[in-house]
Structure formats: C-alpha cells, structure tokens
Amino acid sequence: MTNSEKLAITLKVINLLSSKVTLVAAGGAARDDILGGTIKDIDLFVLDGLAESERCEEESENTAMYVRELLGVKHTDVLYSYREESGNLAYVIKFEYEGVQFDLIEFMEYQPSARKQVEYFDTTLNMVWFVYDESEEGLVPVPHPRFVETLLSGHVQILPYIYGDVNNRLRYLQNKYPGFEYPFDTTQKELPLD
C-alpha cells in the first residue's frame, strides 16, 4: 500500500472519529512522507476529546469503545499509563483499519494545537504533522521550524520530553535515516523551543 493510500485511510479515520475527538496525525508518518520513506503506521494524537475522567484506565476504555463503535473495529489493544518524562499520563489505543496500523494517543492534558503537540515529541526529526489541504484533497505534512532546522543542519536534537530508552530510539532513527547526526548523549536533551 502506498503512502497516499494510507493517508487517504487516515483521513477517513479522522473524519469518522471526529464526532467524539479532535485528532491530528503527527510524528513518524509525517516525517517519512516528507523524507520519502515508507509510512509504517500512523500516530493519531487527541487534541480535544473525552477527558471526562482523571483515571487513565477509564478514559482509555471509553475511547477504545468509541473506536470500535465508530470504525467497526473488532479488536483494540490498550496500553495504560504511558508516561512521558515530564510526568504526563496518557494511553495508547492500537488498532488496524482497512489494512493500516494506528496508534491513537491521548494525554490527560490536551495541547491547544498540533504545533504545540509536536513540541512535546522526543526528537526534532519527528516534529511534523498533517493538515487537510483542499487543493490536494488530502493530508499534507507541515514541518515545525525545528524540523526544518534539523533538515538544514543535519543534526537531530533530543527534546526534553523524551521517554524510555533514548539511545534505542535514536538508533532506530539512525538506521532508518542514516544521513543525520544523532547525539547519543542524554545530557543534550534540555533544549529550549523556538
């Protein structure tokens, strides 16, 4: 399946779920689309949604129910208590729709825009999101200025919100896009946003 076909399905998913949540597709899929790579899966971030409960487990079950109901998806995997370094709780709902793998991610504290959401990502190489373009009749990637800076400098910067094993994450990116310089040093991650 081509990137264009995956993005058409992504737009369909966003539209079908829009009665319950406001979603933005961002991160690796948008990066891969800009850099000419193959999109593996799509991360959908909730910018506004259900958040009726402070309990991550309850919230994730509610959202998983809506995904199954609105998309007709029979199976969803729910990962609870996903935690970024700054301490924000979130959950991830993994599902497949029309042959495309999705991770729907909802933090318990919403960001006001797609741009703000990508500023909480792990590296500058992932700071890209999609918007709907009427002239293209589909999703097109929008790079954050820090992503553009990365393309121009060739230097991937770690952002302060990275979670998990920093070096493993950077090795994954280096294997996928070896033309960049990757700082394998977690002390470099405290960088101001523009």
C-alpha positions in Angstrom: 0.0 0.0 0.0 1.4 3.4 -0.9 1.8 6.4 1.5 -1.0 8.2 -0.4 -3.4 5.3 0.1 -2.5 5.1 3.8 -3.1 8.8 4.2 -6.5 8.6 2.5 -7.5 5.9 5.0 -6.1 8.1 7.8 -8.3 11.0 6.7 -11.3 8.6 6.7 -10.5 7.5 10.3 -10.1 11.1 11.5 -13.4 12.1 9.9 -15.2 9.0 11.3 -14.0 9.7 14.9 -14.5 13.5 14.7 -17.9 13.3 16.4 -16.1 12.3 19.6 -12.5 13.5 19.4 -10.4 16.1 17.5 -7.3 14.3 16.1 -4.1 15.2 14.4 -1.8 12.7 12.6 1.7 13.6 13.5 5.2 12.3 14.1 6.9 9.5 12.2 4.3 9.1 9.4 4.6 12.8 8.5 8.4 12.7 8.8 8.5 9.6 6.5 6.2 11.3 4.0 8.4 14.4 3.8 11.6 12.4 3.6 10.4 9.9 1.0 10.3 6.9 3.4 7.5 4.3 3.6 4.9 5.1 6.3 4.8 2.1 8.7 2.0 3.2 11.0 0.1 6.3 11.9 0.1 8.1 15.2 -3.1 10.0 15.9 -3.0 12.5 18.8 -6.1 13.7 20.6 -6.2 17.5 20.7 -9.6 17.5 22.3 -11.7 14.6 23.3 -13.4 12.7 26.1 -11.3 13.5 29.2 -14.3 13.0 31.5 -12.2 11.1 33.9 -8.9 11.6 35.6 -8.3 7.9 35.5 -6.2 6.9 32.5 -7.7 3.4 32.5 -11.3 4.5 32.5 -10.6 7.1 29.8 -8.8 4.6 27.5 -11.6 2.1 27.8 -14.1 4.8 26.8 -12.1 5.8 23.8 -11.5 2.2 22.8 -15.2 1.7 22.9 -15.8 4.6 20.5 -13.1 3.4 18.1 -14.7 0.0 17.9 -18.2 1.5 17.6 -17.5 4.3 15.1 -15.0 2.4 12.9 -16.4 -1.1 13.3 -13.1 -2.3 14.5 -13.4 -5.6 16.4 -10.1 -5.6 18.3 -8.2 -2.8 20.0 -5.1 -3.1 22.2 -5.0 -0.6 25.0 -1.7 0.4 26.7 -2.3 2.1 30.0 -0.3 4.7 31.9 2.1 5.6 29.1 4.2 8.2 30.8 6.5 10.8 29.3 9.4 12.2 31.2 7.6 15.3 32.4 5.1 13.0 34.1 2.0 13.4 31.9 -0.1 10.3 31.8 -1.5 9.1 28.6 -2.8 5.9 26.9 -2.4 4.4 23.5 -5.1 2.5 21.6 -3.6 0.3 18.9 -5.9 -0.8 16.1 -6.0 -1.7 12.4 -8.4 -0.1 9.9 -8.5 -1.1 6.3 -5.0 -2.6 6.5 -3.4 0.4 8.2 -2.0 0.3 11.7 -2.9 3.2 14.0 -1.8 4.3 17.5 -4.4 6.7 19.0 -2.7 8.6 21.8 -4.5 10.7 24.3 -2.6 12.6 27.1 -4.7 13.5 30.1 -3.7 17.1 29.5 -4.5 18.4 26.0 -2.3 20.7 23.9 -4.1 23.6 22.2 -2.8 22.9 18.7 -0.9 20.4 16.5 2.2 22.6 16.6 2.1 22.6 20.4 1.6 18.8 20.4 4.7 18.1 18.3 6.8 20.4 20.6 6.3 17.6 23.2 7.8 14.9 20.9 11.1 13.1 21.5 13.3 14.5 18.8 13.3 17.3 16.3 13.2 14.7 13.5 9.6 13.9 14.5 8.3 17.4 14.7 5.9 17.2 11.7 2.1 16.9 11.5 -0.5 16.6 8.8 -3.3 19.1 7.8 -6.1 18.7 5.3 -5.3 20.6 2.1 -8.4 21.3 0.0 -6.4 21.9 -3.2 -4.6 18.5 -2.7 -7.9 16.9 -1.4 -5.9 15.1 1.2 -3.4 15.3 4.1 -0.2 17.1 3.6 2.7 17.3 6.1 3.5 20.6 7.9 7.0 20.8 9.4 7.8 22.6 12.6 10.6 25.2 12.3 12.8 22.8 14.5 12.2 20.0 11.9 13.3 22.4 9.1 16.4 23.3 11.2 17.2 19.6 11.5 17.0 19.1 7.7 19.2 22.1 7.1 21.8 21.3 9.8 21.7 17.5 9.5 21.8 17.4 13.3 19.0 15.6 15.2 18.3 17.2 18.6 16.7 15.4 21.6 13.8 17.2 23.1 13.3 17.4 26.9 10.1 15.3 26.8 11.7 12.0 25.5 10.7 8.9 27.5 12.1 5.4 27.7 15.4 4.4 26.3 16.9 7.4 24.5 19.7 5.5 22.8 17.4 2.8 21.4 15.1 5.4 20.0 17.9 7.3 18.3 19.4 4.1 16.9 16.0 3.3 15.3 16.0 6.7 13.7 19.7 6.4 12.6 19.0 3.0 11.0 16.0 4.5 9.1 17.7 7.8 8.2 21.5 7.4 8.5 22.2 10.7 6.8 21.7 12.7 10.0 24.0 13.2 13.0 22.4 11.8 16.2 23.6 12.9 19.6 23.8 9.7 21.7 24.1 11.7 24.9 21.1 12.2 27.1 22.6 15.3 28.7 21.9 17.2 25.4 18.2 16.9 25.7 17.3 20.1 27.7 16.8 22.4 24.7 14.6 25.5 24.5 11.8 25.5 22.0 11.9 28.4 19.5 
